[in-house]
C-alpha cells in the first residue's frame, strides 16, 4: 500500500508539458532559454511569455512578472499550479492575450532529473 499527500506529478508529466510549451505554433507567445545550469550540469529552462509579435521596443517597455515552481523536489502542488498558469497564459482567451500584451512573464519551471537517471553508470 502506498499513501501520498498529493496526486503524483512525475518527471514524465513534466517532459510532456514542456514539450507542449516548445511547440512551433507557440513561438509568438512563449520562448525558452536557459537561465543557468544546476550543480549536476542540467540546464534550468526559463520560459518567457509575452506577445512576441510586438516590436522589441514595445516588449522592453512592459513590466515583468516572475513565477517559479518546482523549487524543492516533491512540491507536486506547485507543479500542477504552474502548469495550469502557463497553459492559461499561452491560451487563446482574450484575457490571456491582454496579459501577454501588457507583461513579460518569466517562468522558472525547475526540472529535477529523477534519481535513477542521475546515478546511471
N, CA, C and O atoms as a GROMACS GRO file, in nm:
protein
  484
    1UNK      N    1   0.084  -0.115   0.000
    1UNK     CA    2   0.000   0.000   0.000
    1UNK      C    3   0.090   0.123   0.000
    1UNK      O    4   0.188   0.130   0.074
    2UNK      N    5   0.055   0.219  -0.085
    2UNK     CA    6   0.124   0.348  -0.089
    2UNK      C    7   0.028   0.458  -0.045
    2UNK      O    8  -0.090   0.456  -0.080
    3UNK      N    9   0.079   0.550   0.030
    3UNK     CA   10  -0.002   0.663   0.075
    3UNK      C   11   0.071   0.790   0.032
    3UNK      O   12   0.191   0.805   0.055
    4UNK      N   13  -0.002   0.880  -0.030
    4UNK     CA   14   0.057   1.005  -0.076
    4UNK      C   15  -0.031   1.122  -0.033
    4UNK      O   16  -0.153   1.109  -0.025
    5UNK      N   17   0.033   1.234  -0.006
    5UNK     CA   18  -0.045   1.352   0.033
    5UNK      C   19  -0.104   1.422  -0.089
    5UNK      O   20  -0.201   1.496  -0.077
    6UNK      N   21  -0.045   1.398  -0.206
    6UNK     CA   22  -0.092   1.459  -0.330
    6UNK      C   23  -0.087   1.357  -0.442
    6UNK      O   24  -0.016   1.256  -0.434
    7UNK      N   25  -0.162   1.384  -0.547
    7UNK     CA   26  -0.153   1.302  -0.667
    7UNK      C   27  -0.015   1.324  -0.728
    7UNK      O   28   0.026   1.439  -0.742
    8UNK      N   29   0.057   1.219  -0.764
    8UNK     CA   30   0.196   1.236  -0.812
    8UNK      C   31   0.206   1.319  -0.939
    8UNK      O   32   0.119   1.313  -1.026
    9UNK      N   33   0.312   1.396  -0.949
    9UNK     CA   34   0.347   1.470  -1.070
    9UNK      C   35   0.483   1.417  -1.111
    9UNK      O   36   0.584   1.455  -1.052
   10UNK      N   37   0.485   1.330  -1.210
   10UNK     CA   38   0.607   1.258  -1.245
   10UNK      C   39   0.696   1.338  -1.338
   10UNK      O   40   0.655   1.439  -1.396
   11UNK      N   41   0.819   1.291  -1.351
   11UNK     CA   42   0.912   1.354  -1.445
   11UNK      C   43   0.858   1.340  -1.588
   11UNK      O   44   0.877   1.429  -1.670
   12UNK      N   45   0.791   1.229  -1.617
   12UNK     CA   46   0.729   1.211  -1.749
   12UNK      C   47   0.621   1.315  -1.773
   12UNK      O   48   0.609   1.366  -1.884
   13UNK      N   49   0.542   1.347  -1.670
   13UNK     CA   50   0.442   1.453  -1.681
   13UNK      C   51   0.509   1.586  -1.716
   13UNK      O   52   0.460   1.661  -1.800
   14UNK      N   53   0.619   1.613  -1.650
   14UNK     CA   54   0.694   1.736  -1.674
   14UNK      C   55   0.748   1.741  -1.816
   14UNK      O   56   0.742   1.846  -1.881
   15UNK      N   57   0.801   1.630  -1.865
   15UNK     CA   58   0.853   1.625  -2.001
   15UNK      C   59   0.743   1.649  -2.104
   15UNK      O   60   0.764   1.718  -2.203
   16UNK      N   61   0.625   1.592  -2.080
   16UNK     CA   62   0.512   1.610  -2.173
   16UNK      C   63   0.468   1.756  -2.180
   16UNK      O   64   0.445   1.809  -2.288
   17UNK      N   65   0.458   1.820  -2.064
   17UNK     CA   66   0.408   1.957  -2.064
   17UNK      C   67   0.511   2.053  -2.121
   17UNK      O   68   0.474   2.147  -2.191
   18UNK      N   69   0.639   2.033  -2.093
   18UNK     CA   70   0.739   2.122  -2.150
   18UNK      C   71   0.751   2.103  -2.301
   18UNK      O   72   0.788   2.196  -2.372
   19UNK      N   73   0.719   1.984  -2.351
   19UNK     CA   74   0.716   1.963  -2.496
   19UNK      C   75   0.604   2.044  -2.560
   19UNK      O   76   0.619   2.096  -2.670
   20UNK      N   77   0.491   2.056  -2.490
   20UNK     CA   78   0.380   2.138  -2.540
   20UNK      C   79   0.421   2.285  -2.544
   20UNK      O   80   0.388   2.356  -2.639
   21UNK      N   81   0.492   2.331  -2.441
   21UNK     CA   82   0.537   2.470  -2.436
   21UNK      C   83   0.627   2.502  -2.555
   21UNK      O   84   0.626   2.615  -2.605
   22UNK      N   85   0.703   2.404  -2.601
   22UNK     CA   86   0.802   2.427  -2.706
   22UNK      C   87   0.751   2.398  -2.847
   22UNK      O   88   0.831   2.389  -2.939
   23UNK      N   89   0.621   2.383  -2.865
   23UNK     CA   90   0.564   2.358  -2.999
   23UNK      C   91   0.587   2.480  -3.088
   23UNK      O   92   0.580   2.593  -3.040
   24UNK      N   93   0.613   2.458  -3.217
   24UNK     CA   94   0.640   2.571  -3.308
   24UNK      C   95   0.528   2.674  -3.315
   24UNK      O   96   0.555   2.792  -3.334
   25UNK      N   97   0.402   2.631  -3.300
   25UNK     CA   98   0.292   2.727  -3.311
   25UNK      C   99   0.283   2.820  -3.191
   25UNK      O  100   0.204   2.915  -3.193
   26UNK      N  101   0.361   2.795  -3.087
   26UNK     CA  102   0.360   2.881  -2.968
   26UNK      C  103   0.469   2.988  -2.969
   26UNK      O  104   0.481   3.063  -2.873
   27UNK      N  105   0.549   2.996  -3.075
   27UNK     CA  106   0.665   3.086  -3.073
   27UNK      C  107   0.628   3.234  -3.064
   27UNK      O  108   0.712   3.315  -3.025
   28UNK      N  109   0.506   3.271  -3.100
   28UNK     CA  110   0.466   3.410  -3.085
   28UNK      C  111   0.418   3.440  -2.943
   28UNK      O  112   0.386   3.555  -2.911
   29UNK      N  113   0.410   3.335  -2.857
   29UNK     CA  114   0.360   3.351  -2.721
   29UNK      C  115   0.460   3.312  -2.613
   29UNK      O  116   0.465   3.374  -2.507
   30UNK      N  117   0.540   3.208  -2.639
   30UNK     CA  118   0.631   3.156  -2.538
   30UNK      C  119   0.762   3.115  -2.604
   30UNK      O  120   0.763   3.056  -2.713
   31UNK      N  121   0.870   3.146  -2.538
   31UNK     CA  122   1.003   3.106  -2.585
   31UNK      C  123   1.082   3.054  -2.466
   31UNK      O  124   1.054   3.089  -2.351
   32UNK      N  125   1.178   2.971  -2.495
   32UNK     CA  126   1.259   2.908  -2.391
   32UNK      C  127   1.404   2.948  -2.406
   32UNK      O  128   1.458   2.954  -2.516
   33UNK      N  129   1.466   2.976  -2.293
   33UNK     CA  130   1.609   2.999  -2.289
   33UNK      C  131   1.662   2.927  -2.166
   33UNK      O  132   1.584   2.883  -2.081
   34UNK      N  133   1.791   2.914  -2.155
   34UNK     CA  134   1.850   2.850  -2.038
   34UNK      C  135   1.897   2.959  -1.943
   34UNK      O  136   1.979   3.043  -1.978
   35UNK      N  137   1.844   2.957  -1.822
   35UNK     CA  138   1.882   3.055  -1.721
   35UNK      C  139   2.022   3.025  -1.667
   35UNK      O  140   2.106   3.114  -1.657
   36UNK      N  141   2.044   2.899  -1.632
   36UNK     CA  142   2.173   2.858  -1.576
   36UNK      C  143   2.180   2.706  -1.581
   36UNK      O  144   2.093   2.640  -1.638
   37UNK      N  145   2.283   2.651  -1.523
   37UNK     CA  146   2.295   2.506  -1.510
   37UNK      C  147   2.301   2.471  -1.362
   37UNK      O  148   2.352   2.547  -1.280
   38UNK      N  149   2.246   2.354  -1.330
   38UNK     CA  150   2.249   2.307  -1.192
   38UNK      C  151   2.389   2.257  -1.159
   38UNK      O  152   2.475   2.247  -1.247
   39UNK      N  153   2.413   2.226  -1.032
   39UNK     CA  154   2.542   2.172  -0.993
   39UNK      C  155   2.570   2.040  -1.064
   39UNK      O  156   2.686   2.005  -1.086
   40UNK      N  157   2.466   1.967  -1.101
   40UNK     CA  158   2.482   1.842  -1.174
   40UNK      C  159   2.503   1.865  -1.324
   40UNK      O  160   2.526   1.770  -1.399
   41UNK      N  161   2.494   1.992  -1.368
   41UNK     CA  162   2.516   2.024  -1.508
   41UNK      C  163   2.390   2.023  -1.593
   41UNK      O  164   2.397   2.037  -1.715
   42UNK      N  165   2.275   2.009  -1.529
   42UNK     CA  166   2.148   2.009  -1.603
   42UNK      C  167   2.103   2.152  -1.629
   42UNK      O  168   2.118   2.238  -1.541
   43UNK      N  169   2.049   2.180  -1.747
   43UNK     CA  170   2.001   2.316  -1.775
   43UNK      C  171   1.874   2.349  -1.697
   43UNK      O  172   1.789   2.262  -1.677
   44UNK      N  173   1.862   2.474  -1.653
   44UNK     CA  174   1.739   2.524  -1.591
   44UNK      C  175   1.669   2.611  -1.695
   44UNK      O  176   1.711   2.724  -1.718
   45UNK      N  177   1.564   2.558  -1.757
   45UNK     CA  178   1.497   2.637  -1.861
   45UNK      C  179   1.418   2.754  -1.801
   45UNK      O  180   1.356   2.741  -1.696
   46UNK      N  181   1.421   2.865  -1.871
   46UNK     CA  182   1.343   2.982  -1.835
   46UNK      C  183   1.246   3.006  -1.950
   46UNK      O  184   1.288   3.028  -2.063
   47UNK      N  185   1.117   3.002  -1.920
   47UNK     CA  186   1.014   3.025  -2.021
   47UNK      C  187   0.973   3.171  -2.015
   47UNK      O  188   0.942   3.224  -1.908
   48UNK      N  189   0.972   3.236  -2.129
   48UNK     CA  190   0.935   3.377  -2.138
   48UNK      C  191   0.805   3.386  -2.217
   48UNK      O  192   0.797   3.341  -2.331
   49UNK      N  193   0.705   3.444  -2.154
   49UNK     CA  194   0.572   3.454  -2.215
   49UNK      C  195   0.539   3.601  -2.234
   49UNK      O  196   0.541   3.679  -2.139
   50UNK      N  197   0.509   3.638  -2.357
   50UNK     CA  198   0.464   3.772  -2.391
   50UNK      C  199   0.412   3.766  -2.534
   50UNK      O  200   0.411   3.658  -2.594
   51UNK      N  201   0.372   3.877  -2.589
   51UNK     CA  202   0.333   3.882  -2.729
   51UNK      C  203   0.458   3.914  -2.810
   51UNK      O  204   0.497   4.030  -2.822
   52UNK      N  205   0.520   3.811  -2.865
   52UNK     CA  206   0.644   3.830  -2.940
   52UNK      C  207   0.620   3.887  -3.079
   52UNK      O  208   0.715   3.912  -3.152
   53UNK      N  209   0.494   3.908  -3.117
   53UNK     CA  210   0.463   3.974  -3.244
   53UNK      C  211   0.487   4.124  -3.234
   53UNK      O  212   0.493   4.193  -3.336
   54UNK      N  213   0.499   4.174  -3.113
   54UNK     CA  214   0.526   4.316  -3.090
   54UNK      C  215   0.671   4.348  -3.125
   54UNK      O  216   0.754   4.259  -3.141
   55UNK      N  217   0.699   4.478  -3.136
   55UNK     CA  218   0.836   4.519  -3.162
   55UNK      C  219   0.919   4.503  -3.035
   55UNK      O  220   0.865   4.493  -2.925
   56UNK      N  221   1.050   4.500  -3.050
   56UNK     CA  222   1.140   4.489  -2.935
   56UNK      C  223   1.123   4.608  -2.841
   56UNK      O  224   1.134   4.593  -2.720
   57UNK      N  225   1.098   4.725  -2.897
   57UNK     CA  226   1.079   4.844  -2.814
   57UNK      C  227   0.954   4.832  -2.729
   57UNK      O  228   0.955   4.868  -2.611
   58UNK      N  229   0.846   4.781  -2.787
   58UNK     CA  230   0.721   4.763  -2.711
   58UNK      C  231   0.740   4.660  -2.600
   58UNK      O  232   0.694   4.680  -2.488
   59UNK      N  233   0.808   4.551  -2.631
   59UNK     CA  234   0.832   4.448  -2.530
   59UNK      C  235   0.918   4.502  -2.417
   59UNK      O  236   0.894   4.470  -2.300
   60UNK      N  237   1.018   4.583  -2.449
   60UNK     CA  238   1.109   4.638  -2.347
   60UNK      C  239   1.036   4.730  -2.249
   60UNK      O  240   1.082   4.745  -2.136
   61UNK      N  241   0.925   4.790  -2.288
   61UNK     CA  242   0.850   4.881  -2.202
   61UNK      C  243   0.758   4.808  -2.104
   61UNK      O  244   0.708   4.869  -2.009
   62UNK      N  245   0.736   4.680  -2.124
   62UNK     CA  246   0.642   4.605  -2.041
   62UNK      C  247   0.703   4.570  -1.906
   62UNK      O  248   0.822   4.544  -1.895
   63UNK      N  249   0.618   4.571  -1.804
   63UNK     CA  250   0.659   4.524  -1.672
   63UNK      C  251   0.678   4.374  -1.676
   63UNK      O  252   0.620   4.305  -1.760
   64UNK      N  253   0.758   4.323  -1.584
   64UNK     CA  254   0.785   4.179  -1.579
   64UNK      C  255   0.714   4.116  -1.460
   64UNK      O  256   0.698   4.178  -1.354
   65UNK      N  257   0.674   3.992  -1.479
   65UNK     CA  258   0.620   3.908  -1.372
   65UNK      C  259   0.707   3.783  -1.371
   65UNK      O  260   0.731   3.723  -1.476
   66UNK      N  261   0.754   3.744  -1.254
   66UNK     CA  262   0.839   3.625  -1.243
   66UNK      C  263   0.766   3.521  -1.159
   66UNK      O  264   0.722   3.549  -1.047
   67UNK      N  265   0.755   3.401  -1.213
   67UNK     CA  266   0.690   3.290  -1.145
   67UNK      C  267   0.789   3.175  -1.133
   67UNK      O  268   0.864   3.148  -1.227
   68UNK      N  269   0.790   3.108  -1.019
   68UNK     CA  270   0.876   2.991  -1.003
   68UNK      C  271   0.795   2.873  -0.952
   68UNK      O  272   0.693   2.889  -0.885
   69UNK      N  273   0.841   2.754  -0.986
   69UNK     CA  274   0.778   2.632  -0.938
   69UNK      C  275   0.881   2.521  -0.936
   69UNK      O  276   0.985   2.531  -1.001
   70UNK      N  277   0.852   2.418  -0.861
   70UNK     CA  278   0.938   2.301  -0.852
   70UNK      C  279   1.074   2.336  -0.792
   70UNK      O  280   1.175   2.276  -0.828
   71UNK      N  281   1.075   2.433  -0.701
   71UNK     CA  282   1.200   2.474  -0.639
   71UNK      C  283   1.253   2.364  -0.549
   71UNK      O  284   1.375   2.343  -0.541
   72UNK      N  285   1.165   2.292  -0.482
   72UNK     CA  286   1.203   2.179  -0.397
   72UNK      C  287   1.144   2.051  -0.454
   72UNK      O  288   1.029   2.053  -0.499
   73UNK      N  289   1.218   1.942  -0.454
   73UNK     CA  290   1.162   1.816  -0.503
   73UNK      C  291   1.039   1.778  -0.422
   73UNK      O  292   1.034   1.798  -0.300
   74UNK      N  293   0.942   1.723  -0.488
   74UNK     CA  294   0.822   1.677  -0.420
   74UNK      C  295   0.714   1.781  -0.405
   74UNK      O  296   0.609   1.752  -0.346
   75UNK      N  297   0.734   1.902  -0.456
   75UNK     CA  298   0.629   2.004  -0.448
   75UNK      C  299   0.532   1.986  -0.565
   75UNK      O  300   0.529   2.066  -0.658
   76UNK      N  301   0.455   1.879  -0.557
   76UNK     CA  302   0.367   1.848  -0.669
   76UNK      C  303   0.256   1.951  -0.686
   76UNK      O  304   0.213   1.976  -0.798
   77UNK      N  305   0.211   2.011  -0.578
   77UNK     CA  306   0.105   2.111  -0.591
   77UNK      C  307   0.152   2.229  -0.675
   77UNK      O  308   0.077   2.280  -0.758
   78UNK      N  309   0.276   2.272  -0.655
   78UNK     CA  310   0.331   2.380  -0.737
   78UNK      C  311   0.344   2.342  -0.883
   78UNK      O  312   0.327   2.426  -0.971
   79UNK      N  313   0.374   2.215  -0.909
   79UNK     CA  314   0.386   2.167  -1.047
   79UNK      C  315   0.252   2.177  -1.119
   79UNK      O  316   0.246   2.224  -1.233
   80UNK      N  317   0.146   2.133  -1.054
   80UNK     CA  318   0.014   2.140  -1.115
   80UNK      C  319  -0.030   2.285  -1.135
   80UNK      O  320  -0.088   2.319  -1.238
   81UNK      N  321  -0.002   2.370  -1.036
   81UNK     CA  322  -0.043   2.511  -1.045
   81UNK      C  323   0.030   2.581  -1.159
   81UNK      O  324  -0.033   2.648  -1.241
   82UNK      N  325   0.162   2.566  -1.166
   82UNK     CA  326   0.238   2.638  -1.270
   82UNK      C  327   0.203   2.584  -1.408
   82UNK      O  328   0.201   2.660  -1.504
   83UNK      N  329   0.175   2.456  -1.419
   83UNK     CA  330   0.132   2.400  -1.548
   83UNK      C  331   0.003   2.467  -1.593
   83UNK      O  332  -0.009   2.508  -1.709
   84UNK      N  333  -0.093   2.479  -1.502
   84UNK     CA  334  -0.220   2.544  -1.537
   84UNK      C  335  -0.203   2.691  -1.570
   84UNK      O  336  -0.267   2.741  -1.663
   85UNK      N  337  -0.117   2.759  -1.496
   85UNK     CA  338  -0.093   2.902  -1.521
   85UNK      C  339  -0.033   2.921  -1.660
   85UNK      O  340  -0.078   3.007  -1.735
   86UNK      N  341   0.069   2.842  -1.694
   86UNK     CA  342   0.134   2.858  -1.824
   86UNK      C  343   0.038   2.821  -1.937
   86UNK      O  344   0.034   2.891  -2.039
   87UNK      N  345  -0.039   2.714  -1.921
   87UNK     CA  346  -0.138   2.678  -2.024
   87UNK      C  347  -0.237   2.792  -2.045
   87UNK      O  348  -0.273   2.823  -2.159
   88UNK      N  349  -0.280   2.855  -1.935
   88UNK     CA  350  -0.372   2.968  -1.945
   88UNK      C  351  -0.307   3.085  -2.017
   88UNK      O  352  -0.367   3.146  -2.105
   89UNK      N  353  -0.184   3.117  -1.978
   89UNK     CA  354  -0.116   3.235  -2.036
   89UNK      C  355  -0.086   3.220  -2.185
   89UNK      O  356  -0.082   3.321  -2.256
   90UNK      N  357  -0.066   3.099  -2.234
   90UNK     CA  358  -0.040   3.081  -2.376
   90UNK      C  359  -0.167   3.043  -2.452
   90UNK      O  360  -0.163   3.013  -2.572
   91UNK      N  361  -0.280   3.046  -2.382
   91UNK     CA  362  -0.408   3.009  -2.442
   91UNK      C  363  -0.463   3.116  -2.534
   91UNK      O  364  -0.401   3.220  -2.557
   92UNK      N  365  -0.582   3.089  -2.586
   92UNK     CA  366  -0.644   3.176  -2.687
   92UNK      C  367  -0.748   3.273  -2.631
   92UNK      O  368  -0.816   3.340  -2.708
   93UNK      N  369  -0.761   3.283  -2.500
   93UNK     CA  370  -0.862   3.372  -2.444
   93UNK      C  371  -0.820   3.519  -2.459
   93UNK      O  372  -0.702   3.550  -2.472
   94UNK      N  373  -0.918   3.605  -2.457
   94UNK     CA  374  -0.887   3.748  -2.469
   94UNK      C  375  -0.810   3.798  -2.346
   94UNK      O  376  -0.727   3.888  -2.357
   95UNK      N  377  -0.839   3.740  -2.229
   95UNK     CA  378  -0.767   3.779  -2.107
   95UNK      C  379  -0.619   3.741  -2.116
   95UNK      O  380  -0.532   3.819  -2.078
   96UNK      N  381  -0.591   3.622  -2.166
   96UNK     CA  382  -0.452   3.578  -2.182
   96UNK      C  383  -0.380   3.667  -2.283
   96UNK      O  384  -0.263   3.702  -2.264
   97UNK      N  385  -0.449   3.705  -2.390
   97UNK     CA  386  -0.390   3.793  -2.490
   97UNK      C  387  -0.354   3.929  -2.427
   97UNK      O  388  -0.246   3.982  -2.451
   98UNK      N  389  -0.447   3.985  -2.347
   98UNK     CA  390  -0.421   4.113  -2.282
   98UNK      C  391  -0.303   4.104  -2.185
   98UNK      O  392  -0.223   4.198  -2.175
   99UNK      N  393  -0.290   3.991  -2.115
   99UNK     CA  394  -0.176   3.974  -2.025
   99UNK      C  395  -0.046   3.968  -2.103
   99UNK      O  396   0.054   4.027  -2.062
  100UNK      N  397  -0.046   3.898  -2.216
  100UNK     CA  398   0.075   3.890  -2.299
  100UNK      C  399   0.109   4.025  -2.360
  100UNK      O  400   0.226   4.056  -2.382
  101UNK      N  401   0.007   4.107  -2.388
  101UNK     CA  402   0.029   4.241  -2.443
  101UNK      C  403   0.083   4.337  -2.338
  101UNK      O  404   0.152   4.433  -2.372
  102UNK      N  405   0.052   4.312  -2.211
  102UNK     CA  406   0.086   4.406  -2.105
  102UNK      C  407   0.213   4.370  -2.027
  102UNK      O  408   0.277   4.459  -1.970
  103UNK      N  409   0.250   4.242  -2.026
  103UNK     CA  410   0.359   4.198  -1.940
  103UNK      C  411   0.454   4.105  -2.014
  103UNK      O  412   0.420   4.045  -2.116
  104UNK      N  413   0.573   4.094  -1.959
  104UNK     CA  414   0.668   3.987  -1.995
  104UNK      C  415   0.669   3.896  -1.873
  104UNK      O  416   0.713   3.937  -1.765
  105UNK      N  417   0.622   3.774  -1.889
  105UNK     CA  418   0.610   3.680  -1.778
  105UNK      C  419   0.722   3.577  -1.792
  105UNK      O  420   0.732   3.507  -1.893
  106UNK      N  421   0.805   3.569  -1.690
  106UNK     CA  422   0.916   3.475  -1.691
  106UNK      C  423   0.887   3.364  -1.591
  106UNK      O  424   0.860   3.391  -1.474
  107UNK      N  425   0.894   3.241  -1.639
  107UNK     CA  426   0.858   3.126  -1.557
  107UNK      C  427   0.980   3.035  -1.545
  107UNK      O  428   1.032   2.984  -1.644
  108UNK      N  429   1.024   3.015  -1.423
  108UNK     CA  430   1.131   2.922  -1.394
  108UNK      C  431   1.066   2.794  -1.344
  108UNK      O  432   1.015   2.789  -1.232
  109UNK      N  433   1.067   2.693  -1.427
  109UNK     CA  434   1.000   2.565  -1.402
  109UNK      C  435   1.111   2.462  -1.388
  109UNK      O  436   1.146   2.395  -1.485
  110UNK      N  437   1.165   2.449  -1.269
  110UNK     CA  438   1.286   2.370  -1.247
  110UNK      C  439   1.261   2.223  -1.274
  110UNK      O  440   1.169   2.161  -1.219
  111UNK      N  441   1.346   2.168  -1.361
  111UNK     CA  442   1.334   2.028  -1.400
  111UNK      C  443   1.441   1.947  -1.328
  111UNK      O  444   1.557   1.948  -1.367
  112UNK      N  445   1.401   1.878  -1.224
  112UNK     CA  446   1.494   1.795  -1.149
  112UNK      C  447   1.489   1.654  -1.207
  112UNK      O  448   1.383   1.593  -1.216
  113UNK      N  449   1.606   1.604  -1.247
  113UNK     CA  450   1.614   1.469  -1.302
  113UNK      C  451   1.578   1.367  -1.194
  113UNK      O  452   1.614   1.385  -1.078
  114UNK      N  453   1.507   1.261  -1.232
  114UNK     CA  454   1.482   1.154  -1.134
  114UNK      C  455   1.614   1.092  -1.090
  114UNK      O  456   1.710   1.086  -1.167
  115UNK      N  457   1.618   1.046  -0.968
  115UNK     CA  458   1.742   0.992  -0.912
  115UNK      C  459   1.799   0.878  -0.995
  115UNK      O  460   1.921   0.868  -1.012
  116UNK      N  461   1.711   0.792  -1.048
  116UNK     CA  462   1.763   0.678  -1.125
  116UNK      C  463   1.833   0.722  -1.253
  116UNK      O  464   1.916   0.649  -1.306
  117UNK      N  465   1.801   0.841  -1.304
  117UNK     CA  466   1.870   0.893  -1.422
  117UNK      C  467   1.999   0.965  -1.386
  117UNK      O  468   2.092   0.971  -1.466
  118UNK      N  469   2.005   1.019  -1.264
  118UNK     CA  470   2.125   1.089  -1.222
  118UNK      C  471   2.241   0.994  -1.194
  118UNK      O  472   2.358   1.028  -1.215
  119UNK      N  473   2.207   0.876  -1.145
  119UNK     CA  474   2.311   0.785  -1.099
  119UNK      C  475   2.331   0.665  -1.190
  119UNK      O  476   2.377   0.560  -1.145
  120UNK      N  477   2.297   0.678  -1.317
  120UNK     CA  478   2.320   0.569  -1.410
  120UNK      C  479   2.469   0.558  -1.440
  120UNK      O  480   2.538   0.659  -1.457
  121UNK      N  481   2.518   0.436  -1.446
  121UNK     CA  482   2.660   0.413  -1.476
  121UNK      C  483   2.678   0.369  -1.620
  121UNK      O  484   2.790   0.344  -1.664
   0.00000   0.00000   0.00000
